[in-house]
């Protein structure tokens, strides 16, 4: 398992979130998708989620539209 720390801004406020995944890399657009699910994944806000076939650029654009910006991914030694 790989431990990733995401540092980002949510509506201009600095936030940090840690995730653990099997995958050896976590591209920024995939990190954005996980943050979208974390912040907006409930049933009422499901329309905020990008389409399943969204490109990495579209995912990042959607994240920015709802206040998730400056996403940085760092893998933690494990």
Buried (B, 14 or more C-beta within 10 A) or exposed (E): EBEBEBEBBBEEEEBEBEBEBEEEEBEBBBBBBBBBEBBBBEEEEEEBBBEEEBEBEEBBBBBBEBBBBEBEBEEEEE
